[in-house]
Structures are given as C-alpha cells and as structure tokens.
Amino acid sequence: MISAARGIQARVTGRTRAEFDASEDLQIILTHLLQIIGEAARQVPEEMRRANPQIAWAEIIGMRHRIVHNYTDIDQKVVWDTVTEDVPLLIAALEKILPPEPPST
C-alpha cells in the first residue's frame, strides 16, 4: 500500500488539476495505483484493520471496487481529490504503523 501511495504522491507533486485532466496517461496510472492500494488493503488481515481504525479501510477497498467494476464511469474529480488529499494522509498513517524501512545501501 505504501509503495503505491508513494508512487501516487511522486506523480502528483507539483502537478495541477488541469495537467491531470489533460493527461490520460496520468489518469490511468493514478487510477491503477489506487486499485493496487485497494487490493492491498483488502489483503490486510481483519484484526490489523480493527487495530488501526484511523485508516479508512472500507472506503479504500470500496474505491478499488468502484474503479474495477465501473471503469467506464470513473469520476476524475474524485480520483484527483483522493490522490491529492487522502493519499498523503494515508502515507502518514501507514508510516506510523509500519516498521521502519532499513537504510538503503
């Protein structure tokens, strides 16, 4: 989840909504990364989800389902709002519960 979320953050940092709207490639990439986050969230054991209610597990998983099953009717405003507002919060929440990453060599 955190890898995909960081991938989203790297791709939206410094970008505007107009750039997002003008780039079908960026829309596809970000939507795909949201799917990955949702699928990864679905794989998190229920006990870990219950222990971390600060993460909107059901909403994350629900968004993945909407993207996958309603791919012809994706609201790009919702995608943009999610990647610019919710993903940074998700990264912060995950960083608090995940063990620290080993230093790169």
Secondary structure, 3 states (H helix, E strand, C coil): CHHHHHHHHHHHCCCCHHHHHHCHHHHHHHHHHHHHHHHHHHHCCHHHHHHCCCCCHHHHHHHHHHHHHCHHHCCHHHHHHHHHHHHHHHHHHHHHHCCCCCCCC
